[in-house]
Amino acid sequence: MANAKTTKYDASSIKILEGLEAVRKRPGMYIGSTDKKGLHHLAWEIIDNCIDEIINGYGTTVKIRLNGDGSITIADNGRGVPIGKHESGTSATEVIYTVLHAGGKFEEGNYKVSGGLHGVGASVVNALSTWMDVTIYREGLISNIRFKNGGEVASPLKKIGESKKTGTCVTFMPDYEIFKNCQFSFSTICERMQESAFLLPQLTVELESVGDDKKVSYHYDNGIQSFVEYINEDKKTLNAIVPIHGVKNDIDVDIALQYTDTYNESIISFVNNVKTSDGGSHEVGFKTGITKVFNDYARANGILKAKDTNFDGSDVREGLTAVINLKIPEKLLQFEGQTKGKLGTPEARPAVETVVYDTLKFYLEENRKDALTIVEKMGKSKFAREAARKAREEARKGKSKKEAKNLSDKLTPPQTRNPKINELFIVEGQSAGGTAKSSRDRKFQGILPLRGKILNTEKANLADAYKNEEINTLIHCIGAGVGQEFDIKDINYDKVIIMTDADDDGAHIQCLLLTFFYRFMRPLIEEGHLYIAMPPLFKVEDGKNLKYCYSNEELKDYTRDKDPNKYRVQRYKGLGEMDPEPLRITTMSPETRNLIKVNITDAAMAEKRVSVLMGDSVEPRKEWIDENVDFSLEDDFRK
């Protein structure tokens, strides 16, 4: 029965959110979130406008400054946004920064190629800012307009001087009532802008952080060849970087590739300067073209005999680093989904395949020594892949019972078999495993103790990985295969949670596991199913109060004003030292725990970090540790 006080629902109940009010009401619909990622999305929107100018041949420089008050300034030397009167009666500048779906990218001819096609960028940034200041250098004039309170015009467009310069300078203050507990990250912006500089050889980026006096600039004359060189900087390479360039079906294809002695592939793709993290038709064309050309070369030169099967795609791409950068006219551009993470343009596949095949065919014929070195590596990969397949088949036939017994001896499974809610905790050793079993919710949480450290898969191929008992157990537990055969739809657990001790051994095991998942089960990370548990470091008994602290800093803050004689601190050296109830409350119960979701925000940086920290080269790892590890924290830890 309806409550008599229920608000009337009729035509008068329907509210139309005018202008930018809709953005402030539902910011997540426009920028995805209001966390740190959403905050940076505001910067990307303005930066992308600068980049679109440069892609189309207008301007060469983008300058970014993080100001001490939390605002950010982004300037380019492009054409400058239009300052004339719009047909609506107001200035074109005001329209651009206050009206959704208004911009020059909707009029054919203004931009040949563009990454941003939705026309909501600058106005959305304005809507989510407490103020915005825009200075325009155009038509020999310097013009300025200011906004306040999420898009209200504080000062209309006016002439403030004269100049022969061209370009646009935007400074805005994000509304920190919306973006609570957030601030711009200098390193995050640096990573994004370095990537843009790699993709656009004509671009120079200058970044500055006023608060901590940081400055950096990026410019790469060799473009994406420098990108590949950067990714492979700490790897042993097998050939010089191969540039591939051509235009097919009005699609400009630019690719750089190089082989290394590693077992892993790294393919990073872009379309109109937008990273296509989910691939798409251009990556399919690249993989098809490169697989076909190497098989044809191996057949023509007697490396693959008539009785031999072809190289598989995974054989051809083992150890490959490639950067793919396409420029596609707006009339052909199709992205799948709102995030633009996957290219859907069907014309891109044959265009890339043809350009790759024709260029590489010529390269292989002209560089026989490099060609034979690369093909020899592919042969070893093929042999290892076939050996791994035989090992899997034997396991299924003759060893399946033994495998099942080994698994049952280790894994404590959840009672339910619902992969949408089940969780797998990977713990360090039998002692921690015993405590975790007593702390878990047996309905949906499973426990897998590891006996010792797993294989470093940065230095091993899949065949070697199969020989490692701990890795085999992991593969069977998760249940979705491994490597090229991994299928995220078949995972047995919604969350795979790494739970190790907060010491050197625990950190090392954590790194080994992360490397394995990154190399052989990457979709587990990309689809958001891999987590790291956060057990406390200290228990503080303060009279009747009990406090768990997760860092040295938190412990210091909690005990700063307390009498040392009236509280007692227990340092947890391992999970096995914790009683089941504290472990359940602090680390395992979904209602009270904290988890870190593992994700990949920058593919190139992730590849480089894993290679440096887990690879064979000692010197790059030593340099990274010296630059990034504060050993004074460890000294405090010991005290």
NUNUVO-372852 format. One line per 4 residues: number of its first residue (from 0); for each residue x, y, z of C-alpha. Coordinates in nm, 2 decimals, m for minus. Layout:
<torkes>
NUM	X Y Z | ... $
</torkes>
This chain:
<torkes>
0	0.00 0.00 0.00 | 0.14 0.34 m0.10 | 0.24 0.57 0.18 | 0.01 0.88 0.20 $
4	0.32 1.10 0.23 | 0.48 0.98 m0.10 | 0.58 1.27 m0.32 | 0.36 1.32 m0.62 $
8	0.50 1.18 m0.94 | 0.37 1.35 m1.25 | 0.49 1.58 m1.54 | 0.60 1.84 m1.29 $
12	0.84 1.58 m1.13 | 1.05 1.56 m1.44 | 1.35 1.78 m1.41 | 1.57 1.90 m1.70 $
16	1.92 1.97 m1.59 | 2.02 2.28 m1.79 | 2.37 2.33 m1.94 | 2.66 2.22 m1.72 $
20	2.43 2.15 m1.42 | 2.40 1.79 m1.54 | 2.77 1.74 m1.53 | 2.80 1.86 m1.17 $
24	2.50 1.64 m1.07 | 2.64 1.33 m1.23 | 3.02 1.38 m1.29 | 3.09 1.01 m1.31 $
28	2.89 0.99 m1.64 | 3.13 1.23 m1.80 | 3.47 1.16 m1.65 | 3.42 0.81 m1.51 $
32	3.49 0.88 m1.14 | 3.56 1.16 m0.89 | 3.88 1.00 m0.75 | 4.24 1.07 m0.86 $
36	4.17 0.91 m1.20 | 3.88 1.14 m1.26 | 4.08 1.44 m1.15 | 4.35 1.37 m1.40 $
40	4.08 1.31 m1.67 | 4.01 1.69 m1.64 | 4.37 1.76 m1.74 | 4.37 1.50 m2.02 $
44	4.06 1.67 m2.17 | 4.24 2.01 m2.20 | 4.57 1.84 m2.30 | 4.40 1.64 m2.57 $
48	4.28 1.96 m2.73 | 4.64 2.08 m2.75 | 4.75 1.75 m2.89 | 4.48 1.76 m3.16 $
52	4.62 2.09 m3.28 | 4.97 1.95 m3.31 | 4.85 1.63 m3.48 | 4.69 1.84 m3.75 $
56	5.00 2.05 m3.80 | 4.93 2.35 m3.59 | 5.18 2.42 m3.32 | 5.47 2.23 m3.17 $
60	5.47 2.29 m2.79 | 5.26 2.20 m2.49 | 5.35 2.36 m2.15 | 5.20 2.23 m1.83 $
64	5.25 2.38 m1.48 | 5.12 2.24 m1.15 | 5.05 2.55 m0.94 | 5.11 2.57 m0.57 $
68	4.74 2.63 m0.50 | 4.61 2.31 m0.66 | 4.53 2.46 m1.00 | 4.69 2.35 m1.32 $
72	4.79 2.56 m1.63 | 4.80 2.40 m1.98 | 4.92 2.60 m2.28 | 4.99 2.54 m2.65 $
76	5.11 2.74 m2.94 | 4.84 2.62 m3.18 | 4.59 2.84 m3.36 | 4.41 2.96 m3.05 $
80	4.04 2.89 m3.00 | 3.81 3.11 m3.21 | 3.72 3.45 m3.05 | 3.46 3.57 m3.30 $
84	3.09 3.59 m3.24 | 2.90 3.27 m3.26 | 2.57 3.23 m3.44 | 2.41 3.19 m3.10 $
88	2.49 3.56 m3.03 | 2.77 3.50 m2.77 | 3.14 3.46 m2.83 | 3.26 3.13 m2.98 $
92	3.50 3.10 m2.69 | 3.22 3.11 m2.43 | 3.03 2.85 m2.63 | 3.33 2.61 m2.64 $
96	3.38 2.63 m2.26 | 3.01 2.63 m2.15 | 2.81 2.42 m2.40 | 2.82 2.04 m2.41 $
100	2.88 1.89 m2.76 | 3.01 2.21 m2.90 | 3.35 2.22 m3.07 | 3.54 2.24 m3.40 $
104	3.57 1.87 m3.44 | 3.21 1.83 m3.55 | 3.27 2.05 m3.86 | 3.44 1.86 m4.14 $
108	3.77 2.01 m4.24 | 3.87 2.17 m3.91 | 4.06 1.86 m3.80 | 4.17 1.59 m4.04 $
112	4.23 1.35 m3.75 | 4.13 1.38 m3.38 | 4.13 1.16 m3.08 | 3.85 1.34 m2.91 $
116	3.52 1.33 m3.09 | 3.26 1.37 m2.82 | 3.29 1.75 m2.79 | 3.23 1.76 m2.42 $
120	3.59 1.81 m2.30 | 3.65 2.17 m2.22 | 3.30 2.24 m2.10 | 3.30 1.94 m1.86 $
124	3.63 2.06 m1.71 | 3.48 2.40 m1.66 | 3.17 2.25 m1.50 | 3.38 2.06 m1.25 $
128	3.60 2.36 m1.16 | 3.56 2.64 m0.90 | 3.72 2.87 m1.15 | 3.87 2.87 m1.50 $
132	4.09 3.13 m1.68 | 4.14 3.12 m2.06 | 4.38 3.34 m2.24 | 4.39 3.32 m2.62 $
136	4.65 3.44 m2.86 | 4.49 3.48 m3.20 | 4.44 3.73 m3.49 | 4.72 3.95 m3.34 $
140	4.52 3.99 m3.01 | 4.54 3.86 m2.66 | 4.19 3.78 m2.53 | 4.08 3.66 m2.20 $
144	3.77 3.51 m2.04 | 3.71 3.39 m1.68 | 3.45 3.15 m1.53 | 3.35 3.07 m1.18 $
148	3.13 2.83 m0.99 | 3.13 2.55 m1.25 | 3.08 2.75 m1.57 | 2.93 3.09 m1.48 $
152	3.09 3.37 m1.68 | 3.28 3.58 m1.43 | 3.44 3.81 m1.69 | 3.32 3.80 m2.05 $
156	3.57 3.77 m2.34 | 3.77 4.08 m2.38 | 4.09 4.21 m2.54 | 4.37 4.25 m2.30 $
160	4.66 4.32 m2.53 | 4.83 4.25 m2.87 | 5.07 3.98 m2.97 | 5.20 3.80 m3.28 $
164	5.19 3.47 m3.08 | 4.92 3.21 m3.14 | 4.78 2.95 m2.89 | 4.56 2.89 m2.60 $
168	4.64 2.90 m2.22 | 4.39 2.74 m1.98 | 4.43 2.75 m1.60 | 4.16 2.59 m1.39 $
172	4.10 2.50 m1.03 | 3.92 2.17 m0.99 | 3.64 2.17 m0.74 | 3.79 1.99 m0.45 $
176	3.45 1.95 m0.29 | 3.39 1.70 m0.57 | 3.74 1.56 m0.59 | 3.80 1.50 m0.22 $
180	4.14 1.39 m0.10 | 4.29 1.42 m0.45 | 4.57 1.62 m0.60 | 4.75 1.62 m0.94 $
184	5.04 1.39 m0.97 | 5.35 1.52 m1.14 | 5.48 1.17 m1.22 | 5.14 1.06 m1.37 $
188	5.13 1.36 m1.60 | 5.49 1.31 m1.69 | 5.42 0.95 m1.80 | 5.13 1.05 m2.02 $
192	5.32 1.34 m2.18 | 5.63 1.14 m2.24 | 5.41 0.90 m2.43 | 5.26 1.18 m2.64 $
196	5.61 1.31 m2.72 | 5.71 0.96 m2.84 | 5.41 0.95 m3.07 | 5.46 1.30 m3.21 $
200	5.82 1.37 m3.32 | 5.73 1.74 m3.38 | 5.61 1.78 m3.02 | 5.80 1.94 m2.74 $
204	5.65 1.90 m2.39 | 5.76 2.12 m2.09 | 5.64 2.03 m1.74 | 5.68 2.22 m1.42 $
208	5.57 2.17 m1.06 | 5.58 2.50 m0.87 | 5.53 2.34 m0.53 | 5.84 2.12 m0.53 $
212	6.04 2.29 m0.80 | 6.04 2.00 m1.05 | 6.10 2.05 m1.42 | 6.12 1.82 m1.71 $
216	6.09 1.83 m2.09 | 6.03 1.57 m2.36 | 6.11 1.57 m2.73 | 6.20 1.27 m2.95 $
220	6.31 1.33 m3.31 | 6.28 0.95 m3.38 | 5.93 0.92 m3.25 | 5.80 0.57 m3.18 $
224	6.15 0.43 m3.26 | 6.26 0.61 m2.95 | 5.96 0.46 m2.77 | 6.07 0.10 m2.85 $
228	6.43 0.19 m2.76 | 6.30 0.32 m2.42 | 6.10 0.00 m2.35 | 6.39 m0.22 m2.44 $
232	6.66 m0.01 m2.27 | 6.74 m0.28 m2.02 | 6.69 m0.58 m2.24 | 6.93 m0.77 m2.47 $
236	6.81 m0.69 m2.83 | 6.84 m0.93 m3.13 | 6.81 m0.67 m3.41 | 6.80 m0.30 m3.49 $
240	6.46 m0.13 m3.45 | 6.26 m0.18 m3.77 | 6.05 0.12 m3.88 | 5.73 0.04 m4.07 $
244	5.54 0.32 m4.24 | 5.28 0.34 m4.52 | 4.94 0.48 m4.61 | 4.66 0.25 m4.71 $
248	4.29 0.32 m4.75 | 4.35 0.68 m4.62 | 4.49 0.52 m4.30 | 4.84 0.63 m4.20 $
252	5.03 0.33 m4.05 | 5.34 0.39 m3.83 | 5.50 0.10 m3.65 | 5.83 0.03 m3.49 $
256	5.94 m0.31 m3.37 | 6.23 m0.49 m3.23 | 6.31 m0.84 m3.09 | 6.47 m0.92 m2.76 $
260	6.60 m1.24 m2.60 | 6.31 m1.24 m2.35 | 6.01 m1.47 m2.37 | 5.74 m1.21 m2.35 $
264	5.57 m0.99 m2.61 | 5.49 m0.62 m2.56 | 5.26 m0.46 m2.81 | 5.13 m0.11 m2.74 $
268	4.89 0.05 m2.98 | 4.75 0.40 m3.04 | 4.50 0.56 m3.28 | 4.51 0.94 m3.32 $
272	4.72 0.96 m3.01 | 4.46 0.76 m2.81 | 4.59 0.45 m2.64 | 4.39 0.14 m2.75 $
276	4.46 m0.07 m2.45 | 4.20 m0.33 m2.56 | 4.35 m0.36 m2.91 | 4.12 m0.39 m3.20 $
280	4.12 m0.43 m3.58 | 4.47 m0.27 m3.62 | 4.63 m0.51 m3.37 | 4.46 m0.80 m3.55 $
284	4.60 m0.68 m3.88 | 4.95 m0.64 m3.73 | 4.95 m0.99 m3.58 | 4.82 m1.15 m3.90 $
288	5.07 m0.97 m4.12 | 5.38 m1.04 m3.91 | 5.28 m1.41 m3.86 | 5.23 m1.46 m4.24 $
292	5.55 m1.29 m4.34 | 5.78 m1.49 m4.11 | 5.61 m1.82 m4.20 | 5.65 m1.74 m4.57 $
296	6.02 m1.64 m4.51 | 6.09 m1.96 m4.31 | 5.93 m2.18 m4.59 | 6.11 m2.00 m4.87 $
300	6.45 m2.04 m4.70 | 6.40 m2.41 m4.60 | 6.39 m2.33 m4.22 | 6.04 m2.48 m4.21 $
304	6.03 m2.81 m4.40 | 5.72 m2.94 m4.58 | 5.64 m3.18 m4.29 | 5.67 m2.90 m4.03 $
308	5.37 m2.71 m3.90 | 5.38 m2.33 m3.92 | 5.49 m2.10 m3.65 | 5.21 m2.00 m3.42 $
312	5.13 m1.64 m3.36 | 5.28 m1.67 m3.01 | 5.60 m1.81 m3.15 | 5.63 m1.51 m3.39 $
316	5.57 m1.26 m3.11 | 5.79 m1.41 m2.84 | 6.03 m1.14 m2.73 | 5.87 m0.88 m2.96 $
320	5.84 m0.52 m2.86 | 5.62 m0.32 m3.10 | 5.45 0.02 m3.09 | 5.16 0.07 m3.34 $
324	5.05 0.43 m3.41 | 4.77 0.49 m3.66 | 4.62 0.81 m3.79 | 4.26 0.76 m3.91 $
328	4.04 1.02 m4.07 | 3.73 1.10 m3.87 | 3.50 0.96 m4.15 | 3.66 0.62 m4.09 $
332	3.71 0.63 m3.72 | 3.51 0.38 m3.51 | 3.58 0.29 m3.14 | 3.41 0.02 m2.96 $
336	3.26 0.14 m2.63 | 3.28 0.48 m2.46 | 3.63 0.44 m2.33 | 3.78 0.43 m2.68 $
340	3.99 0.14 m2.57 | 3.93 m0.08 m2.87 | 3.94 0.02 m3.24 | 3.65 m0.10 m3.45 $
344	3.74 0.05 m3.79 | 3.72 m0.26 m4.02 | 3.94 m0.09 m4.29 | 4.23 m0.08 m4.04 $
348	4.29 m0.45 m4.04 | 4.38 m0.50 m4.41 | 4.56 m0.16 m4.42 | 4.80 m0.26 m4.13 $
352	4.84 m0.62 m4.25 | 4.94 m0.51 m4.60 | 5.19 m0.24 m4.49 | 5.34 m0.48 m4.23 $
356	5.38 m0.77 m4.47 | 5.53 m0.56 m4.76 | 5.77 m0.38 m4.54 | 5.89 m0.68 m4.34 $
360	5.93 m0.89 m4.64 | 6.17 m0.64 m4.79 | 6.35 m0.61 m4.45 | 6.40 m0.98 m4.41 $
364	6.54 m1.02 m4.76 | 6.78 m0.73 m4.70 | 6.89 m0.83 m4.35 | 6.95 m1.20 m4.36 $
368	7.16 m1.22 m4.05 | 6.90 m1.05 m3.83 | 6.63 m1.25 m4.00 | 6.79 m1.59 m3.92 $
372	6.85 m1.48 m3.56 | 6.49 m1.39 m3.51 | 6.36 m1.70 m3.69 | 6.59 m1.92 m3.48 $
376	6.42 m1.78 m3.17 | 6.08 m1.86 m3.32 | 6.19 m2.21 m3.38 | 6.29 m2.25 m3.01 $
380	5.96 m2.10 m2.91 | 5.77 m2.35 m3.13 | 5.97 m2.64 m2.98 | 5.90 m2.53 m2.63 $
384	5.53 m2.47 m2.70 | 5.49 m2.82 m2.85 | 5.68 m2.97 m2.55 | 5.45 m2.78 m2.31 $
388	5.14 m2.91 m2.50 | 5.27 m3.27 m2.47 | 5.33 m3.22 m2.10 | 4.98 m3.09 m2.06 $
392	4.84 m3.39 m2.25 | 5.04 m3.64 m2.04 | 4.92 m3.47 m1.73 | 4.56 m3.51 m1.84 $
396	4.61 m3.87 m1.92 | 4.86 m4.04 m1.69 | 4.91 m3.79 m1.41 | 4.57 m3.64 m1.36 $
400	4.50 m3.83 m1.04 | 4.84 m3.74 m0.90 | 4.78 m3.37 m1.00 | 4.44 m3.38 m0.83 $
404	4.59 m3.53 m0.52 | 4.87 m3.27 m0.51 | 4.61 m3.00 m0.55 | 4.38 m3.14 m0.28 $
408	4.68 m3.17 m0.04 | 4.74 m2.79 m0.08 | 4.42 m2.61 m0.16 | 4.15 m2.56 0.09 $
412	3.85 m2.48 m0.14 | 3.54 m2.28 m0.06 | 3.22 m2.47 0.01 | 3.03 m2.30 m0.28 $
416	3.13 m2.33 m0.64 | 3.03 m1.98 m0.75 | 3.31 m1.81 m0.94 | 3.12 m1.48 m0.92 $
420	3.17 m1.45 m0.54 | 3.45 m1.69 m0.45 | 3.79 m1.57 m0.34 | 4.13 m1.74 m0.35 $
424	4.39 m1.63 m0.09 | 4.75 m1.72 m0.19 | 4.95 m1.73 0.13 | 5.31 m1.78 0.23 $
428	5.38 m2.12 0.39 | 5.20 m2.37 0.60 | 5.19 m2.17 0.92 | 5.02 m1.87 0.76 $
432	4.80 m2.11 0.57 | 4.68 m2.27 0.89 | 4.59 m1.93 1.04 | 4.42 m1.82 0.72 $
436	4.21 m2.14 0.71 | 4.08 m2.07 1.06 | 4.01 m1.70 0.98 | 3.83 m1.74 0.65 $
440	3.46 m1.75 0.56 | 3.46 m2.12 0.44 | 3.15 m2.05 0.23 | 3.33 m1.85 m0.04 $
444	3.70 m1.82 0.06 | 3.97 m2.07 m0.05 | 4.32 m2.09 0.09 | 4.63 m2.19 m0.12 $
448	4.96 m2.20 0.08 | 5.28 m2.18 m0.12 | 5.57 m2.39 m0.02 | 5.87 m2.17 m0.09 $
452	5.93 m1.91 m0.36 | 5.79 m1.97 m0.71 | 5.99 m1.95 m1.03 | 6.09 m1.60 m1.16 $
456	5.89 m1.62 m1.48 | 6.06 m1.30 m1.62 | 6.36 m1.54 m1.69 | 6.16 m1.84 m1.80 $
460	5.93 m1.95 m2.08 | 5.60 m2.13 m2.05 | 5.76 m2.48 m2.07 | 5.99 m2.40 m1.78 $
464	5.69 m2.26 m1.59 | 5.50 m2.59 m1.63 | 5.79 m2.77 m1.46 | 5.75 m2.56 m1.14 $
468	5.51 m2.74 m0.90 | 5.39 m2.42 m0.73 | 5.30 m2.26 m1.07 | 5.13 m2.57 m1.18 $
472	4.92 m2.56 m0.87 | 4.83 m2.20 m0.93 | 4.73 m2.27 m1.29 | 4.50 m2.56 m1.18 $
476	4.35 m2.36 m0.89 | 4.25 m2.06 m1.10 | 4.13 m2.29 m1.37 | 4.14 m2.06 m1.68 $
480	4.45 m2.19 m1.85 | 4.77 m2.00 m1.90 | 4.96 m1.79 m2.16 | 4.78 m1.76 m2.50 $
484	4.52 m2.01 m2.38 | 4.42 m1.82 m2.08 | 4.04 m1.74 m2.09 | 3.91 m1.50 m1.83 $
488	3.56 m1.65 m1.85 | 3.68 m1.98 m1.70 | 3.83 m1.84 m1.38 | 3.72 m2.02 m1.06 $
492	3.74 m1.71 m0.84 | 3.62 m1.35 m0.87 | 3.91 m1.23 m0.66 | 4.26 m1.38 m0.64 $
496	4.43 m1.22 m0.34 | 4.80 m1.23 m0.26 | 4.85 m1.24 0.11 | 5.22 m1.25 0.23 $
500	5.42 m1.14 0.53 | 5.53 m0.78 0.56 | 5.90 m0.86 0.54 | 6.17 m0.90 0.27 $
504	6.07 m1.26 0.19 | 5.70 m1.17 0.17 | 5.77 m0.88 m0.06 | 5.99 m1.10 m0.28 $
508	5.72 m1.37 m0.31 | 5.47 m1.09 m0.39 | 5.69 m0.97 m0.67 | 5.73 m1.32 m0.81 $
512	5.36 m1.38 m0.81 | 5.29 m1.04 m0.97 | 5.54 m1.12 m1.24 | 5.38 m1.45 m1.31 $
516	5.03 m1.31 m1.34 | 5.16 m1.02 m1.55 | 5.34 m1.25 m1.79 | 5.11 m1.55 m1.82 $
520	4.76 m1.44 m1.69 | 4.76 m1.07 m1.78 | 4.38 m1.05 m1.83 | 4.34 m1.14 m1.46 $
524	4.49 m0.80 m1.39 | 4.33 m0.61 m1.68 | 3.98 m0.73 m1.59 | 4.03 m0.64 m1.22 $
528	4.05 m0.98 m1.05 | 4.39 m0.96 m0.88 | 4.44 m0.80 m0.54 | 4.70 m0.76 m0.26 $
532	4.59 m0.81 0.10 | 4.69 m0.55 0.36 | 4.76 m0.72 0.69 | 4.86 m0.49 0.98 $
536	5.22 m0.44 1.09 | 5.14 m0.36 1.46 | 4.88 m0.43 1.73 | 4.86 m0.15 2.00 $
540	4.70 m0.24 2.33 | 4.61 0.09 2.49 | 4.42 0.00 2.81 | 4.09 m0.14 2.69 $
544	4.14 0.00 2.35 | 4.29 m0.21 2.07 | 4.43 m0.05 1.76 | 4.58 m0.21 1.45 $
548	4.84 0.00 1.25 | 4.94 m0.07 0.90 | 5.25 0.14 0.87 | 5.53 0.29 1.08 $
552	5.38 0.63 1.01 | 5.04 0.53 1.14 | 5.19 0.38 1.45 | 5.38 0.70 1.52 $
556	5.07 0.92 1.47 | 4.87 0.70 1.70 | 5.12 0.69 1.98 | 5.27 1.04 1.95 $
560	5.09 1.20 2.25 | 5.05 0.88 2.46 | 5.25 0.78 2.76 | 5.48 0.49 2.65 $
564	5.42 0.32 2.99 | 5.04 0.29 2.92 | 5.03 0.11 2.59 | 5.20 m0.20 2.45 $
568	5.30 m0.26 2.09 | 5.32 m0.60 1.92 | 5.51 m0.62 1.59 | 5.37 m0.89 1.36 $
572	5.66 m1.06 1.19 | 5.44 m1.29 1.00 | 5.08 m1.39 0.93 | 5.14 m1.71 1.12 $
576	5.19 m1.51 1.44 | 4.85 m1.36 1.42 | 4.55 m1.52 1.59 | 4.26 m1.61 1.36 $
580	4.02 m1.35 1.48 | 4.25 m1.05 1.43 | 4.35 m1.18 1.09 | 3.99 m1.22 0.99 $
584	3.89 m0.87 1.11 | 4.19 m0.68 0.97 | 4.27 m0.87 0.65 | 4.01 m1.12 0.53 $
588	3.66 m1.01 0.61 | 3.51 m0.81 0.32 | 3.33 m0.59 0.57 | 3.65 m0.46 0.75 $
592	3.95 m0.54 0.53 | 4.15 m0.32 0.29 | 4.26 m0.46 m0.04 | 4.48 m0.31 m0.31 $
596	4.35 m0.38 m0.66 | 4.64 m0.45 m0.90 | 4.60 m0.27 m1.23 | 4.80 m0.16 m1.53 $
600	4.77 0.21 m1.60 | 5.07 0.25 m1.83 | 5.16 m0.06 m2.04 | 5.50 0.07 m2.14 $
604	5.59 0.17 m1.79 | 5.47 m0.17 m1.65 | 5.68 m0.36 m1.91 | 5.98 m0.15 m1.82 $
608	5.94 m0.19 m1.45 | 5.90 m0.57 m1.46 | 6.20 m0.60 m1.69 | 6.42 m0.39 m1.47 $
612	6.32 m0.53 m1.13 | 6.28 m0.90 m1.23 | 6.52 m0.93 m1.52 | 6.89 m1.04 m1.55 $
616	7.05 m0.70 m1.57 | 7.18 m0.60 m1.22 | 7.29 m0.24 m1.29 | 6.95 m0.09 m1.40 $
620	6.78 m0.26 m1.09 | 7.05 m0.11 m0.86 | 6.99 0.23 m1.01 | 6.62 0.21 m0.97 $
624	6.65 0.10 m0.60 | 6.90 0.38 m0.53 | 6.65 0.64 m0.68 | 6.33 0.50 m0.53 $
628	6.39 0.32 m0.21 | 6.42 0.51 0.12 | 6.63 0.29 0.35 | 6.57 0.52 0.64 $
632	6.22 0.37 0.67 | 6.38 0.03 0.72 | 6.60 0.18 0.99 | 6.29 0.31 1.17 $
636	6.13 m0.03 1.12 | 6.42 m0.20 1.31 | 6.41 0.05 1.59 $
</torkes>
